[in-house]
């Protein structure tokens, strides 16, 4: 079972910044200088997270992208029939 990440001020700050990033992208503000500023902040904050926290934030980001795409599969995702049994076991 994966290590449960500790909830720290660093994790909470990163999660808030990540949400701000996804809100800007969802609003179509990819060319907004604010987005670049938020992305820089995410890069700096990432270094303060441990591996378990980083993994959790990757999952959160993935979930936010999935919602933003209207629950559609990720463009580079494997089709269901392409997922190997080993990968499925690892997932579970």
Residue frames as a rotation matrix with the C-alpha (Angstrom) as fourth column:
UNK 1
0.586 0.810 0.000 0.00
0.810 -0.586 0.000 0.00
0.000 0.000 -1.000 0.00
UNK 2
-0.030 -0.619 0.785 1.41
0.510 -0.685 -0.521 3.44
0.860 0.384 0.337 -0.91
UNK 3
-0.658 -0.297 -0.692 2.57
0.750 -0.335 -0.570 5.72
-0.063 -0.894 0.443 1.86
UNK 4
0.518 0.853 0.064 -0.13
0.845 -0.522 0.112 8.18
0.129 -0.004 -0.992 2.91
UNK 5
-0.262 -0.677 0.688 1.24
0.521 -0.699 -0.489 11.70
0.812 0.230 0.536 2.40
UNK 6
-0.411 0.047 -0.910 1.57
0.848 -0.347 -0.401 14.00
-0.334 -0.937 0.103 5.37
UNK 7
0.531 0.595 0.603 -0.64
0.712 -0.699 0.063 17.07
0.460 0.396 -0.795 5.23
UNK 8
-0.277 -0.721 -0.635 1.74
0.870 -0.469 0.152 19.97
-0.408 -0.510 0.757 5.63
UNK 9
0.302 0.295 -0.906 1.64
0.015 -0.952 -0.305 23.68
-0.953 0.079 -0.292 4.94
UNK 10
-0.655 -0.624 -0.427 3.72
-0.449 -0.134 0.884 22.94
-0.608 0.770 -0.192 1.82
UNK 11
-0.809 0.412 0.418 1.17
0.566 0.738 0.367 20.43
-0.158 0.534 -0.831 0.55
UNK 12
0.172 0.939 -0.297 -1.73
0.770 -0.316 -0.554 22.77
-0.614 -0.133 -0.778 1.18
UNK 13
0.045 -0.231 -0.972 0.06
-0.309 -0.928 0.206 25.67
-0.950 0.291 -0.114 -0.54
UNK 14
-0.911 -0.409 -0.052 0.83
-0.192 0.309 0.932 23.51
-0.365 0.859 -0.360 -3.56
UNK 15
-0.510 0.793 0.334 -2.77
0.826 0.560 -0.070 22.26
-0.242 0.240 -0.940 -3.78
UNK 16
0.341 0.631 -0.697 -4.10
0.395 -0.769 -0.503 25.83
-0.853 -0.103 -0.511 -3.68
UNK 17
-0.270 -0.530 -0.804 -1.67
-0.554 -0.597 0.580 26.94
-0.788 0.602 -0.132 -6.39
UNK 18
-0.945 -0.048 0.324 -2.54
0.191 0.723 0.664 23.88
-0.266 0.689 -0.674 -8.50
UNK 19
-0.057 0.995 0.079 -6.22
0.870 0.089 -0.486 24.72
-0.490 0.041 -0.870 -8.25
UNK 20
0.285 0.084 -0.955 -5.50
-0.135 -0.983 -0.127 28.33
-0.949 0.165 -0.269 -9.28
UNK 21
-0.729 -0.631 -0.265 -3.57
-0.393 0.069 0.917 26.96
-0.560 0.773 -0.298 -12.29
UNK 22
-0.770 0.465 0.436 -6.42
0.612 0.730 0.303 24.72
-0.178 0.500 -0.848 -13.38
UNK 23
0.242 0.875 -0.420 -8.95
0.617 -0.472 -0.630 27.53
-0.749 -0.107 -0.654 -12.99
UNK 24
-0.052 -0.347 -0.936 -6.88
-0.479 -0.814 0.328 29.78
-0.877 0.465 -0.124 -15.25
UNK 25
-0.948 -0.319 0.013 -6.53
-0.160 0.511 0.844 27.02
-0.276 0.798 -0.536 -17.86
UNK 26
-0.447 0.858 0.251 -10.25
0.813 0.507 -0.285 26.22
-0.372 0.077 -0.925 -17.64
UNK 27
0.403 0.587 -0.702 -11.04
0.287 -0.809 -0.513 29.88
-0.869 0.006 -0.495 -18.26
UNK 28
0.706 -0.145 0.693 -8.94
0.707 0.079 -0.703 29.78
0.047 0.986 0.158 -21.45
UNK 29
0.933 -0.357 -0.041 -6.21
-0.341 -0.917 0.205 32.00
-0.111 -0.178 -0.978 -20.09
UNK 30
0.680 -0.701 0.215 -3.24
0.697 0.709 0.111 30.05
-0.230 0.074 0.970 -21.50
UNK 31
0.092 -0.644 0.760 -1.71
0.709 -0.494 -0.504 33.27
0.699 0.585 0.411 -22.83
UNK 32
0.866 0.309 0.393 -2.22
-0.044 -0.736 0.676 35.18
0.498 -0.602 -0.624 -19.59
UNK 33
-0.119 -0.972 0.202 1.04
-0.365 -0.147 -0.919 36.25
0.923 -0.183 -0.337 -17.84
UNK 34
0.144 0.269 0.952 -0.65
-0.990 0.026 0.142 35.25
0.013 -0.963 0.269 -14.58
UNK 35
0.970 0.230 -0.083 -0.58
-0.235 0.970 -0.057 31.62
0.067 0.075 0.995 -15.73
UNK 36
0.335 -0.924 -0.183 3.18
0.134 0.239 -0.962 31.72
0.933 0.298 0.204 -16.24
UNK 37
-0.269 -0.375 0.887 3.58
-0.757 -0.487 -0.436 33.22
0.596 -0.789 -0.153 -12.77
UNK 38
0.535 0.560 0.633 1.45
-0.824 0.513 0.242 30.44
-0.189 -0.651 0.735 -11.26
UNK 39
0.909 -0.239 -0.342 3.43
0.050 0.876 -0.479 27.77
0.414 0.419 0.808 -13.16
UNK 40
-0.078 -0.971 0.228 6.69
-0.200 -0.209 -0.957 29.22
0.977 -0.121 -0.178 -11.82
UNK 41
-0.099 0.136 0.986 5.25
-0.980 -0.186 -0.073 29.12
0.174 -0.973 0.152 -8.32
UNK 42
0.893 0.445 0.071 4.26
-0.450 0.888 0.095 25.47
-0.021 -0.117 0.993 -8.79
UNK 43
0.529 -0.773 -0.349 7.81
0.120 0.476 -0.871 24.64
0.840 0.419 0.345 -9.83
UNK 44
-0.388 -0.676 0.627 9.26
-0.531 -0.392 -0.751 26.27
0.753 -0.624 -0.207 -6.72
UNK 45
0.134 0.543 0.829 6.68
-0.989 0.124 0.079 24.66
-0.060 -0.831 0.554 -4.41
UNK 46
0.775 0.190 -0.602 7.18
-0.362 0.915 -0.177 21.20
0.517 0.355 0.779 -5.93
UNK 47
-0.133 -0.957 -0.258 10.66
-0.130 0.275 -0.953 20.96
0.983 -0.093 -0.161 -4.40
UNK 48
-0.533 -0.031 0.845 9.17
-0.814 -0.255 -0.522 21.25
0.232 -0.966 0.111 -0.89
UNK 49
0.551 0.822 0.141 7.02
-0.834 0.542 0.101 18.13
0.006 -0.173 0.985 -1.31
UNK 50
-0.411 -0.630 0.659 8.15
-0.555 0.746 0.368 14.60
-0.723 -0.214 -0.656 -0.48
UNK 51
-0.972 -0.064 -0.226 7.61
-0.225 0.533 0.816 11.72
0.068 0.844 -0.532 -2.93
UNK 52
-0.587 0.808 -0.048 4.24
0.785 0.554 -0.276 10.68
-0.196 -0.200 -0.960 -1.46
UNK 53
0.001 0.568 -0.823 2.97
0.203 -0.806 -0.556 14.27
-0.979 -0.167 -0.117 -1.60
UNK 54
-0.607 -0.286 -0.742 4.20
-0.619 -0.415 0.667 14.66
-0.499 0.864 0.075 -5.18
UNK 55
-0.961 0.276 0.035 2.39
0.252 0.809 0.531 11.48
0.118 0.519 -0.847 -6.19
UNK 56
-0.238 0.920 -0.312 -0.82
0.793 -0.002 -0.610 12.71
-0.561 -0.393 -0.728 -4.56
UNK 57
-0.039 0.194 -0.980 -0.56
-0.214 -0.960 -0.182 16.06
-0.976 0.202 0.079 -6.36
UNK 58
-0.923 -0.232 -0.306 0.03
-0.354 0.204 0.913 14.29
-0.150 0.951 -0.270 -9.70
UNK 59
-0.699 0.713 0.058 -3.22
0.715 0.696 0.064 12.41
0.005 0.086 -0.996 -9.08
UNK 60
-0.005 0.694 -0.720 -5.06
0.505 -0.620 -0.601 15.59
-0.863 -0.366 -0.347 -8.14
UNK 61
-0.442 -0.241 -0.864 -3.79
-0.518 -0.717 0.466 17.33
-0.732 0.654 0.192 -11.27
UNK 62
-0.997 0.080 -0.021 -4.87
0.035 0.645 0.764 14.38
0.074 0.760 -0.645 -13.38
UNK 63
-0.370 0.916 -0.156 -8.34
0.876 0.288 -0.386 14.45
-0.309 -0.279 -0.909 -11.83
UNK 64
-0.007 0.337 -0.942 -8.66
0.071 -0.939 -0.336 18.19
-0.997 -0.069 -0.017 -12.43
UNK 65
-0.759 -0.312 -0.571 -7.63
-0.532 -0.208 0.821 17.74
-0.375 0.927 -0.008 -16.08
UNK 66
-0.870 0.475 0.128 -10.17
0.490 0.809 0.326 14.94
0.051 0.347 -0.937 -16.48
UNK 67
-0.034 0.878 -0.478 -12.93
0.726 -0.308 -0.615 17.20
-0.687 -0.368 -0.627 -15.15
UNK 68
-0.207 -0.126 -0.970 -11.78
-0.320 -0.929 0.189 20.09
-0.925 0.349 0.152 -17.37
UNK 69
-0.932 -0.181 -0.314 -11.95
-0.354 0.267 0.896 17.81
-0.079 0.946 -0.313 -20.43
UNK 70
-0.046 0.995 -0.083 -15.58
-0.990 -0.035 0.134 17.01
0.131 0.088 0.987 -19.59
UNK 71
0.287 0.079 0.955 -14.68
-0.579 0.809 0.107 13.55
-0.763 -0.583 0.278 -18.23
UNK 72
0.902 -0.044 -0.429 -13.13
-0.371 0.428 -0.824 12.50
0.220 0.903 0.370 -21.53
UNK 73
0.739 -0.672 0.044 -10.14
0.619 0.703 0.350 10.20
-0.266 -0.232 0.936 -21.66
UNK 74
0.281 -0.747 -0.603 -6.72
-0.187 -0.659 0.729 11.86
-0.941 -0.092 -0.325 -21.73
UNK 75
0.684 0.025 -0.729 -5.47
-0.715 -0.175 -0.677 12.41
-0.144 0.984 -0.102 -25.30
UNK 76
-0.171 -0.853 -0.494 -2.43
-0.837 0.390 -0.383 10.15
0.519 0.348 -0.781 -24.78
UNK 77
-0.110 0.192 0.975 -4.19
-0.813 0.547 -0.199 7.56
-0.572 -0.815 0.096 -22.60
UNK 78
-0.980 -0.187 -0.072 -4.29
-0.198 0.854 0.482 3.92
-0.028 0.486 -0.873 -23.55
UNK 79
-0.075 0.961 -0.267 -7.55
-0.759 0.118 0.640 2.47
0.647 0.251 0.720 -24.72
UNK 80
0.408 0.335 0.849 -9.08
-0.873 0.415 0.255 0.00
-0.267 -0.846 0.462 -22.28
UNK 81
0.998 0.040 0.048 -8.12
-0.022 0.946 -0.325 -2.97
-0.058 0.323 0.945 -24.42
UNK 82
0.421 -0.906 0.036 -4.47
-0.089 -0.081 -0.993 -1.79
0.903 0.414 -0.115 -24.45
UNK 83
0.211 -0.314 0.926 -4.08
-0.957 -0.259 0.130 -1.96
0.198 -0.913 -0.355 -20.66
UNK 84
-0.337 -0.455 -0.824 -2.05
-0.291 0.883 -0.369 -5.05
0.895 0.115 -0.430 -19.72
UNK 85
0.603 0.587 -0.540 -3.24
0.267 0.490 0.830 -7.30
0.752 -0.645 0.138 -16.88
UNK 86
-0.162 -0.757 -0.633 -0.05
0.947 0.062 -0.316 -6.46
0.278 -0.651 0.707 -14.92
UNK 87
-0.839 -0.123 0.530 -0.83
0.094 -0.992 -0.081 -2.75
0.536 -0.018 0.844 -15.18
UNK 88
0.114 0.975 0.190 -4.37
-0.309 -0.147 0.940 -3.35
0.944 -0.166 0.284 -13.99
UNK 89
0.487 -0.011 -0.873 -3.16
0.690 0.618 0.377 -5.38
0.535 -0.786 0.309 -10.99
UNK 90
-0.610 -0.772 -0.180 -0.70
0.750 -0.488 -0.447 -2.62
0.257 -0.408 0.876 -10.11
UNK 91
-0.545 0.493 0.679 -3.52
-0.220 -0.865 0.451 -0.10
0.809 0.096 0.580 -10.28
UNK 92
0.563 0.811 -0.157 -5.67
-0.113 0.264 0.958 -2.10
0.819 -0.522 0.240 -7.88
